[in-house]
Amino acid sequence: MVRIEIIADQAVEDDIREALREYKAAKHFTKIPVVYGEGNTEPKYGDHIWPEENFIIIVYCEDDEAARVKAAIAKVKEHFPQEGIKLFEMRDQS
């Protein structure tokens, strides 16, 4: 079992969801719609100084689906190289 977290700017959410559908990946997921923080791009606080916001999609899946999720996100990152799109993968150690 693999846990994947995708953290990205809300501006690319539709593109990410479309790519996941195209790759038949992440049919079952949890979305945290508004996330604030700082990473390698500009801060995202949803306020008047830093108005942008991020979101998180969490997916639990098997290896074959995880590969499709990663391919879908790689495709979106190719089209939006300046956007903060991150994918974190955690594997079950048992």
Order of alpha helices (4+ residues) and beta strands (2+ residues): beta-alpha-beta-beta-alpha-beta
